[in-house]
């Protein structure tokens, strides 16, 4: 038995955790850039909670609210230019995974004035401004990972980077910020959280420690899964799913993700399918592919979910997400080629993955 484990992020979980720990947030720096999208930070109340603390503690801030659902390298470069001009000394990401991921890129670029945005993906930087994560979705767990996933239009896919310097210093995780989420966003982000836990459980880089987090998260998802499919969630379910999301982030910060994520990026880029839903649409065939080499873990996960078979679980996902889109032969060829860019995800999957296997997966899914 050999493993390593570490997460430098200090996590505050629970109702009103920002107000209860105002001094912690205010002590991070003197002037913040708040990174958000156009809607969720305001609608959830998270933006008001953060700015109330900053104003009460007489801290300056600027708001950058132009983050897309799939943040692009162009947008984070623009924000970093503003951050340097405004002499920002810490970054607060408020929202789903997109604003928090973007805040990590902005924090690195703002601290490295001569760095090209595409150099982020070399992971060669050694400094970044302090980052604070405030999630408003129960999905990516980005507040507890070093990873930032950005859209590369030049590559027609999403690409990630991350080092120990891009872990948030603090995460403030309050399920009340998810109450304003609609059905589609709630389901997609929750499925994303599940896939983090499940893929991390199966991953070649999994350890006895990450497995303990993963089984807890998978069981918690199963507790609310059927109510999620009916969209009959109460506050306890919202908090439960927020826990799944946080645990999922902690898990993949140690294990990484697998080929399901690598494939899902194609659905998102070309079909506009939200990230979590894209992963979920792949789960049935992904689980069947890996069953011969990860039978014990998959059987245990199904038991924790309260399901007797892969198809029973996948049918519940289908109730939430619908069916995968039909792909043409040309699309399958293109998606197979682009999926192979995700070398780390391929290598981390228990079943051996090559171009033939990827093409077979895409063919069977569609």
DOMIPA-294332 format. One line per field, with one value per atom (N, C-alpha, C): z, y, x; residue number from 1. Coordinates in pm, whole numbers, plus 50000, padded with zeros to 5 digits. Atoms other than C-alpha are relative to their C-alpha. Layout:
up = (Z,...)
north = (Y,...)
east = (X,...)
pavo = (NUM,...)
***
This chain:
up = (50000,50000,50000,50013,49884,49940,50053,49833,50060,49943,49888,49996,49995,49977,50056,49947,50025,49930,50056,49974,50086,49920,50082,50025,49987,50054,50136,49877,50382,49962,50042,50344,50116,49906,50525,49935,50057,50465,50096,49918,50590,49974,50024,50594,50057,49962,50608,50036,49965,50615,49964,50033,50448,50110,49894,50705,50131,49875,50989,50002,50010,50862,49921,50074,50735,50015,49977,50892,49918,50081,50707,49856,50138,50369,49985,50011,50433,50015,49973,50544,49882,50112,50208,49929,50071,50054,50017,49988,50009,49891,50111,49668,49918,50065,49505,49861,50122,49156,50023,49991,49180,49859,50132,48882,49997,50007,48785,49856,50123,48502,50016,50000,48428,50099,49931,48641,50138,49881,48907,50128,49879,49148,50061,49951,49171,50046,49968,49165,50127,49884,49433,50131,49880,49677,50042,49963,49688,49978,50028,49528,50109,49893,49784,50131,49876,50070,49999,50011,49944,50006,50002,49870,50135,49868,50206,50096,49915,50381,49961,50045,50167,50036,49967,50219,50149,49854,50593,50051,49959,50618,49926,50073,50394,49904,50104,50120,49863,50136,49759,49915,50094,49476,49867,50132,49107,49959,50044,48941,49851,50140,48617,49979,50011,48511,49857,50141,48155,49974,50019,48213,49932,50076,47963,50071,49946,48037,49983,50023,47888,49980,50007,47968,49899,50106,47682,50045,49970,47689,49973,50032,47531,50115,49892,47816,50124,49880,48096,49977,50029,47921,50016,49985,47906,50148,49857,48275,50070,49938,48369,49972,50032,48188,50094,49909,48398,50143,49865,48717,50023,49985,48657,50004,50003,48571,50130,49876,48887,50125,49888,49102,50100,49920,49226,50074,49932,49493,50044,49988,49519,49913,50093,49310,50069,49944,49420,49885,50102,49185,50061,49950,49241,49886,50102,49044,49990,50024,48893,49970,50028,48775,49906,50100,48493,50063,49937,48703,50092,49908,48958,49919,50088,48683,49940,50061,48515,50101,49898,48843,50019,49987,48859,49887,50114,48511,50016,49981,48589,50108,49891,48913,49955,50052,48728,49904,50099,48438,50063,49934,48667,50076,49923,48867,49912,50093,48556,49875,50100,48339,49859,50132,48051,49944,50037,48025,49895,50099,47714,50055,49943,47788,49967,50036,47601,50079,49916,47829,50130,49882,48109,49998,50013,47976,50008,49979,48016,50149,49855,48396,50048,49966,48415,50093,49914,48626,50145,49859,48991,50096,49910,49126,49944,50035,49127,50115,49892,49321,50082,49920,49611,49939,50060,49498,50109,49911,49689,49912,50077,49559,50076,49942,49626,49899,50099,49439,50017,50000,49342,49931,50053,49184,50076,49940,49327,49887,50120,49039,49992,50038,48960,50118,49889,49305,49974,50037,49148,50116,49883,49481,50080,49925,49607,49910,50091,49304,49949,50064,49134,49853,50144,48790,49948,50075,48545,49859,50134,48224,49914,50086,47945,49857,50140,47591,49910,50101,47318,49864,50130,46996,49891,50099,46805,49995,49993,46917,49994,50002,46909,50117,49881,47262,50124,49873,47628,50052,49953,47785,50143,49859,48150,50036,49938,48357,50151,49855,48727,50071,49915,48984,50145,49860,49360,50023,49985,49308,49962,50043,49163,50086,49900,49458,50064,49919,49618,50143,49861,49959,50093,49923,50089,49907,50068,49977,50099,49918,50116,49931,50066,50041,50075,49935,50121,49903,50090,49970,49967,50029,49989,49866,50128,49682,49881,50109,49477,49992,49998,49566,49876,50115,49269,49867,50123,49014,49946,50064,48765,49984,50009,48686,49916,50089,48393,50060,49941,48568,50123,49880,48892,49965,50038,48721,49936,50069,48493,50095,49908,48771,50100,49907,49008,49935,50072,48745,49982,50007,48696,50130,49870,49068,50016,49992,49052,49914,50089,48754,50055,49936,48941,50103,49896,49232,49939,50058,49014,49916,50079,48767,50090,49906,49056,50071,49936,49216,49909,50095,48901,49953,50062,48807,50041,49971,48785,50111,49896,49018,50133,49874,49287,50109,49883,49637,50104,49892,49955,50062,49945,50074,49907,50094,49759,49990,50006,49753,50116,49885,50099,49976,50039,49976,49892,50115,49656,50042,49959,49823,50082,49926,50060,49905,50096,49766,49916,50082,49555,50080,49916,49844,50022,49981,49907,49875,50125,49540,49987,50006,49554,50091,49903,49853,49938,50059,49646,49852,50146,49294,49943,50056,49241,50019,49981,49389,49903,50100,49159,49864,50128,48858,49991,49998,48963,50027,49959,49060,50116,49877,49404,50117,49901,49608,50112,49887,49955,50041,49960,50141,50042,49960,50283,49878,50124,49931,49938,50056,49815,50074,49923,50097,49973,50030,50028,49867,50131,49660,50003,49985,49761,50059,49942,49969,49894,50108,49671,49909,50087,49462,50063,49931,49721,50007,49993,49775,49863,50135,49399,49962,50027,49372,50073,49922,49650,49937,50060,49481,49874,50126,49135,50015,49975,49284,50029,49971,49385,49887,50097,49112,49855,50137,48802,49950,50061,48567,49895,50097,48302,49865,50139,47941,49985,50011,48011,49991,50009,48074,49866,50126,47774,49882,50107,47553,50012,49979,47708,49944,50054,47591,49856,50138,47232,49996,49991,47321,50035,49956,47492,49889,50102,47214,49876,50128,46913,50013,49985,47054,50102,49900,47325,50122,49886,47586,50124,49879,47939,50045,49968,48078,50078,49919,48345,49924,50081,48114,49896,50100,47850,50059,49934,48095,50029,49965,48207,49882,50119,47853,49957,50035,47821,50102,49888,48151,49972,50020,48033,49931,50076,47774,50068,49926,47985,50111,49892,48277,49943,50061,48049,49947,50050,47888,50113,49891,48225,50092,49905,48388,50011,49995,48293,50083,49924,48464,50134,49874,48749,50056,49961,48830,50147,49857,49209,50035,49969,49220,49939,50063,48974,50071,49924,49158,50134,49872,49486,49981,50028,49335,49974,50028,49201,50127,49873,49544,50084,49925,49707,49942,50067,49451,50015,49987,49528,49870,50131,49178,49986,50017,49070,49874,50125,48728,49943,50071,48506,49927,50077,48291,50089,49909,48591,50035,49968,48690,49877,50121,48332,49957,50032,48284,50087,49915,48581,49945,50063,48418,49874,50122,48093,50032,49956,48282,50027,49972,48389,49874,50105,48071,49859,50134,47779,49939,50072,47516,49932,50071,47355,49858,50138,47021,49901,50106,46706,49927,50066,46542,49861,50133,46177,50006,50007,46073,50002,50001,46008,50140,49863,46360,50088,49921,46511,49973,50035,46323,50064,49943,46437,50151,49854,46799,50047,49966,46804,49996,50014,46685,50115,49897,46934,50139,49868,47228,50031,49980,47177,50046,49943,47274,50152,49854,47632,50047,49970,47694,50146,49858,48073,50035,49972,48080,49942,50060,47846,50090,49921,48058,50138,49864,48381,50006,50008,48264,50022,49973,48395,49877,50125,48057,49907,50094,47800,49893,50094,47577,49884,50120,47219,49901,50098,46903,49965,50034,46822,50109,49888,47169,50005,49998,47157,49890,50110,46818,50030,49963,46943,50103,49899,47243,49935,50064,47030,49915,50084,46793,50084,49916,47073,50072,49931,47250,49907,50092,46941,49917)
north = (49881,50000,50124,49880,50326,50111,49889,50664,50131,49867,51038,50071,49926,51277,50139,49864,51650,50096,49893,51942,50123,49882,52289,50093,49911,52447,49983,50000,52540,50014,50005,52453,50040,49964,52620,49959,50058,52425,50027,49981,52521,50131,49882,52780,50125,49869,53142,49994,50016,53029,50122,49879,53351,50104,49901,53581,49954,50051,53355,50003,49999,53367,50122,49877,53725,50041,49960,53791,49919,50087,53496,50049,49952,53620,50134,49865,53979,50003,50001,53884,49949,50056,53730,50107,49894,54063,50134,49862,54433,50037,49965,54446,49875,50125,54165,50026,50009,54086,49888,50099,53907,49953,50058,53673,49922,50065,53567,49996,49987,53511,50110,49892,53731,49978,50028,53557,49937,50083,53295,50065,49938,53496,50098,49902,53764,49930,50064,53539,49916,50089,53307,50075,49923,53585,49994,50014,53483,50129,49875,53805,50103,49905,54015,49964,50042,53808,50034,49972,53848,50150,49856,54219,50065,49946,54284,49986,50020,54135,50093,49915,54322,50146,49862,54652,50025,49984,54599,50004,50006,54523,50102,49892,54821,49947,50055,54608,50044,49960,54728,49876,50110,54513,50053,49976,54513,49870,50116,54280,49977,50041,54095,49893,50090,53931,49953,50038,53820,49855,50139,53453,49920,50081,53223,49867,50133,52881,49910,50070,52741,50107,49882,53006,49980,50007,53081,50063,49940,53167,50149,49857,53501,50079,49928,53598,50010,49993,53507,50093,49907,53698,50145,49866,54005,50037,49974,53976,50021,49986,53934,50136,49865,54257,50103,49908,54437,49982,50027,54269,50066,49935,54392,50151,49854,54743,50051,49961,54755,49966,50040,54617,49909,50101,54327,49914,50092,54112,49868,50134,53827,49991,50025,53670,49914,50076,53546,49951,50058,53308,49962,50029,53298,49943,50058,53063,49851,50140,52720,49980,50028,52559,50100,49909,52808,50123,49886,53123,49962,50039,52935,49953,50039,52771,50125,49877,53111,50080,49923,53270,49948,50058,53030,50047,49952,53125,50148,49857,53494,50024,49985,53455,49973,50030,53300,50108,49900,53544,50136,49870,53846,50005,50005,53731,49981,50025,53661,50085,49900,53971,49966,50028,53841,49864,50136,53506,50001,50016,53415,49908,50078,53270,49851,50140,52948,49930,50060,52897,49942,50058,52816,49848,50144,52462,49925,50061,52401,49971,50017,52416,50034,49963,52587,50122,49882,52886,49959,50029,52910,50095,49909,53183,50033,49958,53292,50084,49926,53540,49903,50086,53387,49994,50027,53238,49956,50043,53203,49946,50059,52974,50002,49998,53028,49936,50068,52766,50033,49979,52834,49884,50123,52492,49882,50123,52143,49912,50067,52025,49970,50029,52066,49973,50010,52087,50077,49927,52332,50077,49929,52511,49918,50089,52209,49930,50059,52131,50108,49903,52294,50022,50005,52236,50117,49902,52495,49945,50052,52382,50116,49887,52637,49954,50030,52641,50049,49966,52632,49989,50002,52733,49951,50044,52668,49849,50145,52304,49931,50050,52262,49908,50081,52126,50083,49940,52207,49935,50048,52176,50049,49965,52179,50028,49982,52297,50006,49986,52317,49949,50039,52300,50028,49971,52331,50147,49856,52710,50044,49961,52706,49938,50034,52547,50129,49888,52803,49991,50000,52910,49973,50024,52907,49963,50031,52755,50022,49975,52880,49931,50089,52613,50003,49978,52703,49956,50057,52497,50097,49906,52792,50070,49934,52934,49918,50083,52645,50005,50002,52711,50065,49927,52945,49930,50073,52691,49932,50069,52560,49852,50146,52195,49955,50044,52162,50017,49973,52323,49914,50083,52137,49857,50138,51800,49984,50013,51857,50013,49982,51985,49885,50113,51706,49875,50115,51444,50019,49974,51611,49961,50035,51576,49848,50146,51208,49944,50057,51143,50026,49979,51301,49892,50102,51065,49862,50134,50760,49978,50015,50820,49997,50003,50896,49867,50131,50567,49894,50098,50372,50033,49953,50575,49917,50071,50409,50067,49925,50681,49999,50004,50601,49935,50056,50517,49961,50036,50378,50125,49876,50738,50059,49943,50866,49911,50091,50554,50023,49976,50637,50123,49883,50980,49962,50033,50830,49919,50081,50569,50082,49910,50833,50086,49912,51062,49922,50080,50786,49961,50034,50673,50123,49877,51035,50035,49973,51080,49907,50095,50765,50038,49960,50906,50100,49895,51200,49979,50018,51056,49993,50017,50954,50127,49872,51278,50104,49911,51462,49977,50031,51281,50058,49942,51401,50150,49861,51740,50037,49979,51716,50014,49984,51837,50093,49909,51983,50054,49938,52179,49896,50106,51861,49934,50057,51720,50096,49901,52043,49996,50006,52023,49868,50130,51653,50003,49992,51723,50094,49911,52009,49923,50084,51759,49908,50085,51522,50079,49915,51807,50028,49970,51905,49876,50124,51545,49961,50031,51495,50082,49918,51788,49951,50052,51654,49872,50129,51312,50023,49986,51428,50083,49929,51661,49901,50105,51336,49898,50110,51093,50043,49962,51297,49934,50058,51202,49898,50107,50932,50036,49973,50897,50053,49945,50981,50152,49855,51340,50039,49969,51336,49994,50011,51228,50109,49904,51462,50137,49868,51769,50017,49990,51688,50035,49967,51690,50148,49862,52024,50097,49906,52189,50001,50007,52066,49998,50013,51999,50097,49907,52263,49934,50073,51998,50038,49963,52115,49888,50093,51949,49877,50113,51733,49907,50082,51615,49922,50068,51532,49877,50115,51308,49890,50096,51146,49919,50070,51057,49888,50100,50853,49886,50091,50666,49855,50139,50359,49918,50076,50249,50004,49991,50371,49895,50100,50151,49859,50133,49852,49970,50019,49901,49959,50022,49902,49886,50100,49627,49879,50120,49346,50021,49974,49517,50068,49931,49698,49951,50057,49462,50027,49986,49479,50144,49860,49858,50043,49960,49900,49935,50065,49645,50069,49931,49822,50136,49870,50160,49985,50022,50023,49968,50031,49881,50127,49875,50218,50092,49920,50382,49940,50067,50132,49942,50054,49981,49858,50138,49618,49977,50019,49674,50134,49880,49922,50062,49946,49954,50067,49934,50033,50141,49868,50317,50091,49918,50438,50045,49960,50442,50118,49885,50680,50124,49887,50902,50045,49966,50885,50075,49927,50997,50147,49863,51304,50073,49932,51374,49976,50037,51215,49905,50092,51007,50074,49936,51077,50037,49963,51258,49898,50086,51053,50070,49944,51105,49940,50051,51074,49931,50065,50865,50103,49894,51187,50057,49951,51310,49900,50102,50981,50003,49992,51006,50123,49876,51367,49990,50010,51298,49902,50096,50997,50068,49929,51214,50099,49896,51494,49940,50064,51259,49956,50047,51133,50112,49891,51479,49984,50011,51389,49880,50111,51168,49956,50034,51188,49921,50072,51078,49859,50133,50789,49908,50082,50666,49966,50017,50697,49907,50087,50470,49854,50138,50111,49911,50074,49959,50068,49941,50009,50078,49912,50299,50032,49959,50349,50053,49940,50497,49906,50097,50178,49992,50007,50163,50127,49873,50531,50003,50003,50491,49905,50094,50186,50057,49935,50382,50101,49899,50670,49934,50070,50426,49937,50065,50238,50099,49897,50555,50060,49930,50709,49904)
east = (50086,50000,50089,49918,50157,49916,50080,49992,50047,49982,50014,49866,50126,49735,50027,49985,49717,49906,50082,49482,50022,49968,49593,49882,50115,49247,49933,50078,49080,49853,50140,48711,49909,50106,48422,49868,50121,48101,49885,50118,47757,49929,50083,47484,50066,49946,47604,50148,49859,47967,50084,49924,48084,49986,50021,47926,50065,49943,48041,50152,49854,48400,50048,49970,48411,50146,49861,48749,50098,49913,48903,50003,50007,48782,50070,49945,48882,50151,49856,49232,50083,49925,49325,50082,49929,49423,49933,50051,49356,49901,50088,49188,49972,50041,48992,49944,50080,48876,49901,50106,48542,49969,50017,48508,49870,50131,48155,49950,50076,47915,49896,50099,47618,49886,50127,47358,50013,50015,47422,50051,49945,47638,49901,50099,47370,49873,50127,47064,50009,49985,47202,50015,49971,47286,50146,49859,47652,50077,49929,47773,49972,50035,47585,50069,49935,47728,50149,49857,48084,50027,49975,48062,49965,50033,47895,50117,49883,48196,50113,49890,48447,49975,50031,48269,50006,49997,48229,50144,49859,48601,50085,49932,48686,50107,49915,48840,49948,50039,48839,49975,50022,48710,49952,50059,48628,49931,50077,48379,50023,49991,48449,49894,50115,48122,49976,50011,48195,50035,49960,48275,49888,50095,48105,49975,50025,47955,50122,49874,48275,50106,49913,48538,50113,49900,48775,50131,49870,49142,49998,50007,49055,49939,50068,48822,50088,49916,49062,50120,49890,49341,49952,50057,49115,49987,50017,49032,50133,49868,49398,50061,49951,49485,49937,50070,49223,50054,49949,49349,50135,49869,49703,49985,50019,49585,49940,50067,49372,50082,49912,49657,49927,50070,49446,50101,49908,49610,49935,50059,49357,49875,50110,49081,49895,50111,48738,49914,50086,48558,49866,50135,48181,49917,50086,47960,50020,49972,47976,50147,49860,48294,50063,49941,48337,50064,49934,48397,50115,49892,48607,50121,49889,48815,50066,49946,48852,50082,49927,48961,50141,49866,49254,50091,49921,49371,50034,49978,49330,50104,49904,49524,50143,49867,49817,50047,49960,49819,50026,49981,49786,50132,49875,50089,50122,49891,50298,49978,50036,50280,50046,49945,50490,49956,50040,50314,49888,50106,50114,49893,50110,49773,50014,49986,49852,50110,49896,50153,49944,50063,49910,50008,50015,49885,50133,49869,50259,50024,49985,50216,50141,49862,50555,50008,50000,50449,50025,49968,50554,49931,50070,50328,49862,50136,49965,49949,50066,49755,49914,50089,49557,49860,50131,49226,49903,50109,48898,49888,50109,48623,49869,50135,48252,49906,50085,48046,49852,50145,47686,49928,50058,47632,50059,49949,47667,50050,49954,47878,50147,49862,48243,50092,49907,48400,50128,49879,48646,50059,49951,48672,50101,49910,48872,50101,49903,49089,50095,49911,49388,49967,50020,49237,49917,50076,49115,49982,50029,48945,49950,50031,48937,49974,50032,48801,50112,49900,49064,49932,50067,48888,50095,49903,49208,50015,49989,49198,49863,50137,48817,49969,50026,48813,50032,49964,48860,50128,49870,49204,50020,49985,49304,50145,49870,49596,49978,50012,49670,50123,49888,49948,49961,50027,49973,49970,50021,49969,49860,50135,49616,49890,50102,49441,49948,50050,49209,50055,49956,49335,49882,50122,48977,49885,50126,48648,49887,50119,48317,49881,50096,48056,49869,50129,47696,49891,50100,47414,49887,50111,47170,50021,49973,47344,49951,50053,47203,49848,50147,46839,49939,50054,46792,50026,49971,46920,49875,50110,46669,50027,49992,46606,50118,49894,46846,50138,49869,47141,50024,49986,47075,50036,49975,47067,50138,49872,47364,50118,49888,47588,50008,49997,47485,50057,49944,47564,50150,49857,47901,50069,49944,47967,50010,49994,47876,50111,49897,48104,50140,49871,48394,50028,49982,48341,50018,49996,48280,50126,49878,48561,50124,49888,48796,50011,50003,48691,50062,49946,48777,50141,49876,49085,50121,49875,49423,50079,49930,49552,49926,50076,49294,50083,49931,49415,49897,50091,49264,49937,50056,49218,49896,50098,49050,49876,50115,48832,49903,50088,48700,49913,50079,48592,49898,50085,48450,49878,50115,48232,49901,50089,48095,49919,50068,48013,49899,50090,47858,49875,50115,47636,49911,50078,47532,49921,50073,47441,49880,50110,47232,49884,50103,47044,49903,50085,46911,49973,50003,46936,49858,50135,46575,49917,50068,46444,50053,49942,46683,49935,50062,46536,49859,50136,46188,50003,49979,46329,49908,50076,46170,50096,49894,46466,49959,50018,46439,50138,49874,46706,50103,49908,46857,50064,49944,46897,50101,49907,47059,50133,49876,47309,50073,49941,47366,50075,49936,47442,50121,49885,47672,50118,49895,47866,50059,49951,47888,50095,49917,48026,50136,49875,48286,50089,49922,48396,50054,49954,48413,50122,49884,48650,50123,49887,48871,50053,49958,48874,50083,49927,48979,50126,49874,49240,50112,49902,49412,50012,50002,49310,49998,50029,49233,49873,50120,48950,50042,49973,48919,49939,50037,48813,49857,50136,48446,50005,49984,48551,50063,49933,48783,49905,50099,48493,49894,50108,48238,50028,49966,48428,49950,50049,48325,49852,50143,47955,49980,50016,48001,50039,49951,48202,49910,50071,48005,49848,50145,47656,49942,50049,47634,49940,50054,47554,50081,49925,47645,50092,49892,47955,49954,50043,47791,49908,50090,47514,50077,49917,47775,50067,49938,47958,49897,50104,47635,49950,50047,47531,50095,49898,47850,50006,49980,47814,49962,50046,47619,50110,49901,47875,50136,49875,48167,50006,50003,48060,50009,49994,48007,50140,49863,48349,50094,49905,48526,49961,50050,48322,50093,49916,48560,50126,49876,48857,49974,50031,48678,49867,50128,48391,49968,50028,48424,49963,50030,48430,49867,50126,48144,49882,50108,47931,49978,50013,48004,49933,50062,47914,49851,50142,47586,49923,50064,47505,49981,50010,47578,49892,50102,47348,49860,50128,47072,49951,50035,47081,50054,49959,47104,50082,49927,47260,50044,49958,47439,49882,50112,47129,49896,50096,46906,50049,49946,47138,49998,49995,47183,49860,50138,46806,49956,50031,46777,50069,49931,47039,49925,50074,46841,49872,50119,46530,50035,49956,46729,50045,49923,46926,49948,50040,46746,50102,49912,46925,50115,49889,47263,49960,50031,47249,50056,49951,47286,50115,49882,47625,50016,49966,47721,50135,49868,48019,50112,49899,48207,50021,49988,48131,50075,49931,48244,50150,49857,48575,50064,49946,48625,50011,50000,48530,50108,49895,48763,50137,49873,49050,50020,49988,48980,50010,49992,48930,50143,49862,49284,50095,49921,49413,50012,50007,49315,50083,49910,49618,49993,50006,49599,49876,50126,49235,50003,49987,49312,50083,49909,49600,49944,50053,49399,49880,50118,49114,50040,49959,49122,50006,49994,49037,50101,49904,49312,49926,50067,49216,50093,49928,49331,49896,50091,49181,49885,50104,48990,49894,50095,48833,49916,50074,48739,49895,50097,48575,49885,50105,48388,49904,50084,48263,49906,50084,48140,49891,50098,47968,49891,50100,47795,49911,50079,47682,49896,50089,47528,49915)
pavo = (1,1,1,2,2,2,3,3,3,4,4,4,5,5,5,6,6,6,7,7,7,8,8,8,9,9,9,10,10,10,11,11,11,12,12,12,13,13,13,14,14,14,15,15,15,16,16,16,17,17,17,18,18,18,19,19,19,20,20,20,21,21,21,22,22,22,23,23,23,24,24,24,25,25,25,26,26,26,27,27,27,28,28,28,29,29,29,30,30,30,31,31,31,32,32,32,33,33,33,34,34,34,35,35,35,36,36,36,37,37,37,38,38,38,39,39,39,40,40,40,41,41,41,42,42,42,43,43,43,44,44,44,45,45,45,46,46,46,47,47,47,48,48,48,49,49,49,50,50,50,51,51,51,52,52,52,53,53,53,54,54,54,55,55,55,56,56,56,57,57,57,58,58,58,59,59,59,60,60,60,61,61,61,62,62,62,63,63,63,64,64,64,65,65,65,66,66,66,67,67,67,68,68,68,69,69,69,70,70,70,71,71,71,72,72,72,73,73,73,74,74,74,75,75,75,76,76,76,77,77,77,78,78,78,79,79,79,80,80,80,81,81,81,82,82,82,83,83,83,84,84,84,85,85,85,86,86,86,87,87,87,88,88,88,89,89,89,90,90,90,91,91,91,92,92,92,93,93,93,94,94,94,95,95,95,96,96,96,97,97,97,98,98,98,99,99,99,100,100,100,101,101,101,102,102,102,103,103,103,104,104,104,105,105,105,106,106,106,107,107,107,108,108,108,109,109,109,110,110,110,111,111,111,112,112,112,113,113,113,114,114,114,115,115,115,116,116,116,117,117,117,118,118,118,119,119,119,120,120,120,121,121,121,122,122,122,123,123,123,124,124,124,125,125,125,126,126,126,127,127,127,128,128,128,129,129,129,130,130,130,131,131,131,132,132,132,133,133,133,134,134,134,135,135,135,136,136,136,137,137,137,138,138,138,139,139,139,140,140,140,141,141,141,142,142,142,143,143,143,144,144,144,145,145,145,146,146,146,147,147,147,148,148,148,149,149,149,150,150,150,151,151,151,152,152,152,153,153,153,154,154,154,155,155,155,156,156,156,157,157,157,158,158,158,159,159,159,160,160,160,161,161,161,162,162,162,163,163,163,164,164,164,165,165,165,166,166,166,167,167,167,168,168,168,169,169,169,170,170,170,171,171,171,172,172,172,173,173,173,174,174,174,175,175,175,176,176,176,177,177,177,178,178,178,179,179,179,180,180,180,181,181,181,182,182,182,183,183,183,184,184,184,185,185,185,186,186,186,187,187,187,188,188,188,189,189,189,190,190,190,191,191,191,192,192,192,193,193,193,194,194,194,195,195,195,196,196,196,197,197,197,198,198,198,199,199,199,200,200,200,201,201,201,202,202,202,203,203,203,204,204,204,205,205,205,206,206,206,207,207,207,208,208,208,209,209,209,210,210,210,211,211,211,212,212,212,213,213,213,214,214,214,215,215,215,216,216,216,217,217,217,218,218,218,219,219,219,220,220,220,221,221,221,222,222,222,223,223,223,224,224,224,225,225,225,226,226,226,227,227,227,228,228,228,229,229,229,230,230,230,231,231,231,232,232,232,233,233,233,234,234,234,235,235,235,236,236,236,237,237,237,238,238,238,239,239,239,240,240,240,241,241,241,242,242,242,243,243,243,244,244,244,245,245,245,246,246,246,247,247,247,248,248,248,249,249,249,250,250,250,251,251,251,252,252,252,253,253,253,254,254,254,255,255,255,256,256,256,257,257,257,258,258,258,259,259,259,260,260,260,261,261,261,262,262,262,263,263,263,264,264,264,265,265,265,266,266,266,267,267,267,268,268,268,269,269,269,270,270,270,271,271,271,272,272,272,273,273,273,274,274,274,275,275,275,276,276,276,277,277,277,278,278,278,279,279,279,280,280,280,281,281,281,282,282,282,283,283,283,284,284,284,285,285,285,286,286,286,287,287,287,288,288,288,289,289,289,290,290,290,291,291,291,292,292,292,293,293,293,294,294,294,295,295,295,296,296,296,297,297,297,298,298,298,299,299,299,300,300,300,301,301,301,302,302,302,303,303,303,304,304,304,305,305,305,306,306,306,307,307,307,308,308,308,309,309,309,310,310,310,311,311,311,312,312,312,313,313,313,314,314,314,315,315,315,316,316,316,317,317,317,318,318,318,319,319,319,320,320,320,321,321,321,322,322,322,323,323,323,324,324,324,325,325,325,326,326,326,327,327,327,328,328,328,329,329,329,330,330,330,331,331,331,332,332,332,333,333,333,334,334,334,335,335,335,336,336,336,337,337,337,338,338,338,339,339,339,340,340,340,341,341,341,342,342,342,343,343,343,344,344,344,345,345,345,346,346,346,347,347,347,348,348,348,349,349,349,350,350,350,351,351,351,352,352,352,353,353,353,354,354,354,355,355,355,356,356,356,357,357,357,358,358,358,359,359,359,360,360,360,361,361,361,362,362,362,363,363,363,364,364,364,365,365,365,366,366,366)
***
